[in-house]
Amino acid sequence: MAVRPQRGSIFHLIMIKPSHYGDDGYPIQWLRSAIPSNTLACLNGIAEDCAARNVLGEGVELRVEAYDETNRLVRPARIMRQIERDGGKALIAMIGVQSNQYPRALDLARPFREKGFPVCIGGFHVSGCISMLDDLHVTLQEAQALGISLFAGEAEDGRLDEVLRDAYRGELKPLYNHMKDLPDLANQPIPMLPLDHIRRYAGSTSSVDLGRGCPFQCSFCTIINVQGRKSRFRTVDDLELIIRQNAEQGIHRFLITDDNFARNRNWEGFFDRMIWLRESEGLRISLTIQVDTLCHKIDRFIDKAKRAGVNRAFIGLENINPDSLIGAKKRQNKITDYRRMLQDWKRAGVITYAGYIIGFPNDTKETIRRDIEIIKRELPIDILEFFILTPLPGSEDHKVLYNKGVWMDPDMNKYDTNHVVTEHPLMPKAELEEAYRDAWLWFFTPQHMETVMRRAASCGVSAGKVMFMMLWFFFSIRYARVHPLDGGYFRLRFRKDRRPGVPRETMLRFYPRYLFDIVHNHFWMGYWLLRMGIVRQRLRYDKSVPHYTDLSLTAPQEDEYDDLALFGATRGGQAAVAKRLKEDTARQALHAMAVL
């Protein structure tokens, strides 16, 4: 029976961004986690706007509480006691839930449902499955069997208002499907988290999405099917408001989460406003952006990015074999542009990360190592970030395999791009996972880390900043045994929080092992900081560093197509060169005709 609203009542909105389980069965949690949750910031901004507008009616106080489980302990029993003390009315929202976080989200939801509290789950897993599959995925059926409501789509334009009102009346719908009606982002409530939340992230970094959606068609990507192929944008004034409100809290570092900022039609306006804030008002703004491999061809893009405060750029390199790129429908990536593109970023003094996918159909352990060595020698990339090709729910790859009935691992916790979840044509599962782990160690050798630091120093970039970033990635994989994006400082484990179905450890086994891990990891952290710190000091006093160059920094030459392994090691590379030469010849012919 519907609950009649009562004046003077309190309604809690508890928003939880769940973590996911590590291979040891414990949720991956840290004292300080690495990546800020933009979903949490967006929903917090929308929820606070709902509270300000009294969407539940006059006299009803909407209390908003946000949890990022990667850096904040979530105790359902404690939360429920607080809700009951305030009248017992609440909505528990599991937000931004990715496929690998979905099992943890269900486990957190169960105690709430057992006590009768309404629970709603949204995020990429729900939205991706709803958008791409004709039937309701078994994982979504499991949630509905528990009485959990599902939310597909985005919460702006009053969508959260509707869910809150339904929950308050006790009439939560089984499914809220907004996938065919994605909202405009202009003049929406801005993403915002309180200072105490932001300080739980390494570097006290805030986040903002200035656009959603992507025009490309990469088959492994979920964004194009969850956020749409048609891009939507916030305004320049929205950006300034976000910057100013965070600056008032002492926050000046920002992660722009747009999947491809260079395709945001407002990019120049955004950069111009940030340049003005930096140069006219003296605001210290530091930005990390995500871009494609073509952005260097946009007039003034890299120059303005540097002036706007961009000091880190994540680039979707993905692979250096054109056959793999074409097979994944990533036709926009041209390996013949890679060297010039990366050198342009290097000259601007911007640190570059490059996403790199292994596990394409033609990959073998030997070809993966060969390609990594080519990259180390011929491309001036600072950080290579590895992922296993994974058919994520919401991607075209997943839909094709799902409709064909091809085996995919039913455990969603493994869909984190760090585990093999379907068969590879050339490598057994164990071999591919071994190749993935080895790929990190092949790239992050002490010798290559010194080379990257030397390149950075020669281009005016702080060798120390590059060193700390490389060690973060190296340490996360080698010692913390998690992907760097799941990493953080000081791992937290709680004995009773182990995943259901995995045996609970005794106190005599759990606590000594936990203590050993803490001491062991801090010892090696200190060792590598000292070892690479010595290298850093040596570079600081090495007078030859400003004049350092190597093959990766050498300007593209006319004969490099014949000399570099990047272009000659694969048939796809040879075909890409032949196509590029043909295009150059045609372009020169057109130019000659225009002159005549």
N, C-alpha and C positions, 0 to 999 in steps of 0.2 A: 504494500500500500504506500502511496506517495506520502512523503513527509511534508506537513504544512510548515512553511517558513515562519520562524519566530523572531520577533523584533528583539534587538539587543543580543543576538546570538553570535557565536564565533564559528567561522568555517576555516579549516586549515587546508591549504594547498601544499602538499609535500612533494617537491620535485626531486627525483633521484636519477642521476646519470650513473648507471651501474658500471662496474669494472667487468673483467672477465677472469676466468680461472687460469692460473698457470699450469704448467705440466705437473706440478706437485699437488694440484688440487686446491690450492689456496688462492683466494682473490688477489689479483695484482694490485697492491696498495703501497703507498709511499708516504713518508713524512712530507716530501715535496715532489709532486709529479711533474712531468715534462710539458705536456701539451694542454693549454687551456681549452675548456669545453665551450665552443661557441654556441652550441645548442642550448646549454644551460644559461648562458648570458642572454640569448634571444628570448627564451621562455621566461626568464626572470624579469626582463624588461616588459614583456607583454603582460605578465601576471601583475606586476606592480601597477601597470596602467589600468588593468581590470579593477584592482583595489581602489585606485584613485577615482574611478568612474562609478564605483558602487554597483557593479554589475549584478550583485545578489540582492540588491535593494537597500534602501535606507535602514540603518540600524543593524545591518549584518556586517561584521568586521571580517574581511578576508585577510588571513595571515599567511604570508608566503615564506616558505623555507626551502632552500636549495642545498642539495648534497651532490658533490662529485665524489663518488666512492673511491676513485683512484687516490684521493688524498684526505678523505674524511670518513670516519667510521659510521656505518649505518647500522643502527640497532633497532629493528622493528618494534620490539617490546617496549623500549624506552619511548619511542615516538608515539606508540599507541597510548601509553599511560598519560603523556602530555595532552594528547587529543581528548581523551576521556575526562581529564580534569577540566577541560574547557568546553565540555558539553557533548563531545563524542561525534562531531560532524567534520568530515574531511574527505578529500580526494587524494589518493596516492597516485602520482603520475610518474611512470618510468619513461624518461624522455631520451631522445636521441639514441635509441637502442640499436646498435649495429648487430649483425648476425652473430658475431663471436661473443657479444654481451647478452644475447637473448636468454641462454640457459640461466645465467646469473640473475637476470631480471625476473624470470619466473620463480626462482628460489627465494628472492627477496619478497615477491608478491604473495607467496603462499600464506605466511603467517598473518598478513593483513586480511586476506580473503577468509581465513579460518575464523577471524573475529568479526567478519561481516563488513569490513571497510571497502568502499568502492575503489577499484584499481583500474587504471588505463595505461596501456603501453603504446608508445609511438616511436618513430625513428626509421632509419633506413631499412631495417629488416622487414618491418610491417609494410612500409610504403613500397619497398621493392617487390615483395611477393604479390601485393595487391595489384601493382601496375603491370607486372609481366606475366603472371600465371593466370590461367583460365579458372582454376579451382582454388579453394582455400588450402594453402600449404598446411601440412600436418602439424607444424609447430604453432601455427595460428589457431588451428582447431584445439590444440592442447590448452592454449590460453583461454579460449572461450569456454571450454569444459570446466575451467576453474572459476568461471564467472567474471573473467577479466575483459574489459572493453578494449577494443583496438582503435587506434587513430592513425589514418593514412593521410599524408599531406602535410601542410604547414599551418601554423596556429594563428597567423595574422588575420586581419579583416573580420574579427569577431568570432572566429572558429573556437578560440579558447573560451570566450563568453558562453557559447552554447554548451560546451562540455561542463563548465562550472555550474551553470544553472541546472542542467540535468542531474548532475551529481548531488547538488544541494536538495533537489526534490526527491532524490532516490529513484530517478528514472534514467539512469545511464544506459545509452544504447549499446548493443553488442559491437557495432562498427560505425565509425565516422569516416567516411570515404570522401576525401577532397582532392583526389589525384587528378581529376579532370578540370579542376578550377584552382590553379595556383595563384596566389595573391600577388598584387603589385607591391613592391617594397618601398616605394617612395613615401616618405612621411609616416612611416610606421613607428611604433615604439622602438627605441634603439637598444641594441644589446648592451647590457650593463650588469656587472656583478659588484657587490660590496668589496671594499678593500681587503677585509679579512679573508675573503674567498680567493682573491687574486694573489695574495701573498702565499697561498699554498702551492702555487705553481713556481717552478724553477725560474729565476730571473724576474719574478713578479710581472709576468707578461699578460696583457689583456688581449682580447680577440674581437674581431668584427668581420661580418660578411657584407661587402659592398655590392655584391651581385650573386645571383644564383642561376644555375643552368649552364649548359655548355653546348656549342653548336656542332661539336665533332661527334664521331660515331664509334669510338673505341669499344670493341665488343666485351672487354673485361670490366668496363666501367659501369657503376651503378648511378652515378650522378645524372647522366643524361636521361635516365628513366625515372628517377625520383624527383629531381629538381627541374627536369624538362630540357628540351633542345633549344627553346627560346629563352634567352637570357633576360633577367629582370634585375633592376638596379635601385640602390638607394641614391639619394641626392648628395651633392657636394655639401650642402648645409647640414645634412644628417651626419656626415663625416666630421665636420668641424665640431658639432655638438658632442659627438662621442669623444673626440680628442680632448676637448675642454673639460668635460665632466670627469674623465679619467685623470687629466692633469691636476685637477683640484684634489684628487686623492694621492697625488705623487706618482702616478703611473704614466710612463712615457714609452714603454715598449709595447708594440702591437703586432699581432699575427693577423694578417688579412687572409681569411680562409677561402676566398674565392678560388675555385679550382683552376681558373685561368684568368688572372687579373688583366692580362694584355688584351683579352677579348671583351673587356668591359668598355662599352662605348664612352663612358665618362672618365676613362683612365687619366686623360690629360687634365681635366678639371680637378680631379682628386689630387693629382700630383701638384698642380699649380696652387691649390689651397694649402697643401701641406708645406710647400716651399715658402709661401707667404707667412704661415704660422712660425716656421723655423727662422726665416731670415728677417722678418719684420717684427715679430713679437718675441723671438728668442726662445720659443718652446723647444725643448729637447725631445725630438720625436725619432724613434728608431723602429723600422719596419722590417718585417719578413713577409715576402709575397710568394705566390705560386704562379708560374708562367709556363708557356709552351716554348718549343724550340725555334719559333719563328719571330718572337717578339723583337729580336735585335734588328729586324728589317723595318720595324715601325719607326718612322722618323722621330728622333729626339726621345724615344721611350727610355732607353737605358740612361742617357744623360739626365733626364728629368727624374728618373727613379732615384739616382744617387743624390741629387739635390733635395729630393723630398724626404730623404732619411732612410732609404732602403739600404740595408747592409747585409741582408741575406736573401737569396733567391732560390726557391726550390723549383727545379726544372724537370718536366716529365720526359726525360731522355728515353727511358724504358728499355732500349736495347740498341746494339750497334749493327744488328743483322737486319737489313731491309726486308728479307723474306718473313721474318718473325713479325715485324711491324705491320706489314701489309696483311698478314694472316689475322692480326688483331684489329684490323681496320684503322690503324693509326697511320694513315697515309700522309698526314701533315708533317710527320717527322722525316727530314731529309738528312741522311748522315753526311752528305757533302756540305752541309751548313754547320755541322757540329763544332768544328774547330774555330771558325770565325766567330760563331755565336758565343762560345765560352771565352774566347780571348777578348771579346768586347766587354763582357761582364768583368773579366779580370782587370782590364785597363781602368774600369770604373771603380775598382777597389771593392767590389761586392763579392762576398763569400757565396759560393755556389754549392748547393746540394743537387744531386741528380737521382731521381728514382730509377731503379733498374730491376727489371723483372726477369727471373729465370724460370725455366720449366716450359718454355715454348716447345712445340712438337719436335723440332729438329735439334733441340739442345741435348748435349751429353756432358758428362762431367769434364771431359777433356776440352770441348769447345767453350764451355763456360769459363774455365781457367784461361784458355787462350784469349778470349775476348776481354777478360779483366786485365790481363797483362798488356793488351793493346791500349786499353783506356788509360792505364797508369803511365804508359810511355808517351802516348800521342795526344791525349786530351787533358787540358788543364782544369780538371774537376777537383774541387776540394774534398767533398764528401760524396761517396757513393752509398746509396741506401737501397738495400736489397729486399725484394719481395718474391714470393712464389706465386706463379700464375694460378689464380684461384677463381673458380666459377661462383662468384658471390651472388647470393639471391638478390635479384634486382638487375642483374646484368644479362646481356644477350647470351653470353657463354652459358650461364646457368639455365636460362630458358631452353636453349637448344638441347643440352644434356638431359634436362628434366623431361622434356617432351619425348625424347628418344628412349627414356627409361634407362639411361646409362647410370651405373653405380656412382653415387657420391656419398661421402661419409655422412651419416645422419646426425652426428654430434656437431651442432652449430658452434660450439665453443672453439672448434678447430678452424673455423673460417676467419682466420686473422691474418692471412697471407704469409704465415710462418710455418704452416703445416700442409702436407700433401693430402688432399681430400678426394682426389679422383685419380684414375690410372693415367700414367704417362706412357706414350708409345715406345720409348727407348730406354727408360730408366725405371727400375723397381722403386717403390716408395722409399725404402731405406736409403737407396743411393741418391735419390733426388734430395731428400732431406739432409743427407751428409754433404752434398754439393752446396746446398744453401748455407749451411753452417760454415763450410770451408771458404765460401766466397767472401764472407766478411774478413776472415783471417788472411786470405790472399791479398785483399786490398789494403787492410790496415796493418801492414807490417811496419816495424820501427823504421826501416829504411825508407819506405814510401811516405810515412808520416813526416819524416825529416825533409823529404823532397817537397812535399806539399807546403810545409812551413817555409822553406826556402823560396819557393815560387811566390807565396803570399808576401813575404818581406820584400822581395824584389819589385813587387807591384804596389807597395805602399800600404798593404793590409797588415794588421797586427798578427804577427806569428803566434803570439800568445792566445788570441781569441780562436784562431784556427786550431791550435793545439788542444785547447779545452774541448772544442766541439768534437774533434776526432777521438779524443780519449773518452768522451761520453758514449759515442757509438761503439768504440772498441770494447769498453768496459761492460756496457749493457749486454752485449752478445757473449763475451768470453766468460764473464764472472756472474753477472746478475741473471744471465740466461733468459733474457726477454728481448723483444725487438726494441730498439731505441725509442720508438714512438710510445711504447708502453713503459718506458723507463722512468727513473726518478732517483731521488736521494733517500737512503735509509729505508729499506724494505720492511714493511709491516706485515707480520703474520700473527694470526690468532688461532689457537689450537682448535676451538670449537667451530670455526668458520669453514672448515674443509667441505668440499663439494659433496652433496649427498651421493651415496653410492661408493665413495672412496673412504676406506677405513679411517676412523679417527685415531690419531697417534696418542700413545700414553705420554704423560708428563715427562717421564724419564727419557723418552726418545725425542719428544718434540723440542723441549727447551735447550738441552745441550746442543742439538743440531742447529737450532736457530742462533744460539750464541756463537757457535763455531762459524756459521755463515757470516755473521756480522763482523767478527774479528778477521776472518780470512779475507773478505771482500775489502775491508778498510786497509788491511795490510797491502794488498795488491794495488789498491787505489793510490796509496802513498808511494809505492814503488814506481808506478808508471808516471805519476806526477813528477817525481824526482828525476827519473830517467829522461823524460822528454823535456823537463824544465832545464836540465843541463844543456840539451840541444838548443833550446830557446835562448839561453844566455850566450852560448857560443855564436849563434847567428847574430845576436845583438851587437857583438864586437867584431864581427867578420866584415872587413871593408869591401870584400868582393861581392857581398850579397846584393847591393843595388844593381850590379851589372850581371847578375846571374841570368842565364837562359838555358833552355833545353828544348828538345824537339816539340814538346807540347806548346811552348810559348813562341815558337818560330812562326812568323807570319806565313799564311798559306802561299805556296809556291806553285808555279805552272806545272811542275813535274811531280807534285806530291801525289797525284792520283796513281802514278806508276810506282812510287817509292814506299808509300805508307801501307802498313798491314790493315789499317782501318778500312781501306778501299779494296785491297786485294785478297784478303783472307777468306772471303766468302763469295759465292756466286752472286748473292744478292748485292753485295758491295760493288762488284764489278759491273753489274747491270745498272746500279744507281749512278756510277761514274759515266757509263755510256749514255745514259739518259741525260745527265747534266751537260755533258759535252755537246750532245745534239741540241739541247735547248740553248746553250751558249752560242753555237754556230748560227742557229736561226735568229737569235737576238742580234748578233753582229750583222747578219745579212739585212735585217730590217733597219738597223741603224745606218748602214751604208746606203740603202735606198733612200732613207729620209734625208741624208746629207746631199745626195745627188738631186 
